[in-house]
Amino acid sequence: MSSEKVLLVDDDASLRKVLEFNLEQEGYAVFSAPDGEEALKLYEKHDPDLVVTDLKMPGMDGIDLLKEIKRRNMDQLVIVITAFGTMENAIEAMKLGAYDYITKPFNREELRLVVRKAVELQSLRSYARSLEAELVERFSFENIIGGSSRMAEVFDMVRRVASSNVTAIIKGESGTGKELVARAIHYNGERRHCRFVPLNCAGLVETILESELFGHEKGAFTGANARHAGRFEQAQGGTLFLDEIGDMPLEAQTRLLRVLQQGEFTPVGGRSSARADVRIIAATHRNLRDCVNQGLFREDLYYRINVVPIRLPPLRRRREDLPLLARHFLAAAQAEGLPPKTLTADALDRLAAHAWPGNVRELENLVRRLVVLCPEDMIDARAIEVELAEAEADLPARGDQGLSASIEHHLETYFAAHGGGLPASGLYERVLREVERPLIALTLAATRNNQIKA
């Protein structure tokens, strides 16, 4: 049985009784009124899911009632009842926002179908609103974890960007949470009612990337058996997130620049253009300025997307956030049904000593592994050491980013031990012992002991 509330308005008492009976038989909670004035009182009291009203009534007629209801709630679904000879009133009602109309005389089945379609639409709208509210909550600023001064600067920048419509680019190493920040910008901005559409530009060949961006028409190329809506079309009114834009092929960069300049796009194989009402948020782990100098990225596109840069610090530069993040991931795992765990003080110290080349993503994966594999309720430093041993042994093979993270970790450890400055006495010996030798060892390991490369 349905539980939707229907407000029924008709000055014909006998017809009103019949309609009320039929709707109640379908399981709806029905509130009926003989005129527009009484209907508005019931509307305020019961907040119905659907309004069914006759158009011809003394005093406030159906058109005036429709206007008043729409003034209070533009999304309210209203079905109007009209006689065959007054179709022009039904047309006017549709122009004013009525969902549908029924022409007298009508039977019970016709009424049932029209009302059912309306309440199903209302149910879908309510579900969509609840999903949107859930997404807004999930990607609220409060759910970006961090209490460090570096993250405070990021929060301030993200809040300012979210309230505008400017193009933004999020810069940071892999695993720092660039997409999370992009979603936070979208779901806290004016475009949150439309879609957030992500596209990872890395690993897609040029032809596929253009089709994914701009769509294609049927028969545009071999295998194009049907029309495909690209990401620009999917994101109309919303946000298009171009992840790893630094890996986009040059030809695709040219087409993207043209869209950003002209505000229009043309599907692959298409003849007509479509308007691109889309906000662009890009992200990259590369230094785009270096890519421009190397001829790998268009300079004009660089300036087009580099309007507001947001730099996410790597985890090794915000170590004070480690306890917050680790406990957040423990709570998230418990919310998914995994056993509750806590971290000991020495476990947090061990986390702080790690270089975190994989950043927040590496920490999240580590915590989930520990929750699943650790048999004890308390996770100590030894358990973390076991899980990190293989990762730290493989660190040099992770490439430049992993090596850079380890080097930076050694440097930061050294300078932090000396209050941010180098000691005057024994400088050479200490640097050699605490910095240079570990870096040489890391470099040799990264080059598989090739001294020339090292």
Salt bridges, closest charged atoms under 4 A:
GLU26 OE2 - ARG108 NH2 3.61
GLU44 OE2 - ARG72 NH1 2.25
ASP54 OD2 - LYS104 NZ 3.38
GLU68 OE2 - ARG71 NH2 2.47
GLU68 OE2 - ARG72 NE 3.19
GLU109 OE2 - ARG112 NH2 2.44
GLU132 OE2 - HIS193 ND1 2.68
ASP156 OD2 - ARG160 NH2 2.42
GLU173 OE2 - ARG316 NH2 2.44
GLU179 OE2 - ARG183 NH2 2.99
GLU210 OE1 - ARG255 NH1 2.97
GLU212 OE2 - HIS228 NE2 3.65
GLU212 OE1 - ARG231 NH2 2.83
GLU217 OE2 - ARG227 NE 3.87
GLU233 OE1 - ARG227 NH2 2.82
GLU244 OE1 - HIS285 ND1 2.73
ASP247 OD1 - ARG286 NE 2.59
ASP277 OD1 - ARG191 NH2 2.97
GLU299 OE2 - ARG289 NH2 3.35
ASP300 OD2 - ARG298 NH2 2.64
ASP321 OD2 - ARG318 NE 2.85
GLU336 OE1 - ARG368 NH2 2.97
GLU362 OE2 - HIS354 NE2 2.90
GLU362 OE2 - ARG398 NH1 3.77
GLU385 OE1 - ARG350 NE 2.53
GLU387 OE1 - ARG369 NE 3.14
GLU392 OE1 - ARG350 NH2 3.00
GLU392 OE2 - HIS354 ND1 3.01
GLU408 OE1 - ARG316 NE 3.25
GLU408 OE2 - ARG317 NE 2.48
GLU434 OE2 - ARG433 NH2 3.21
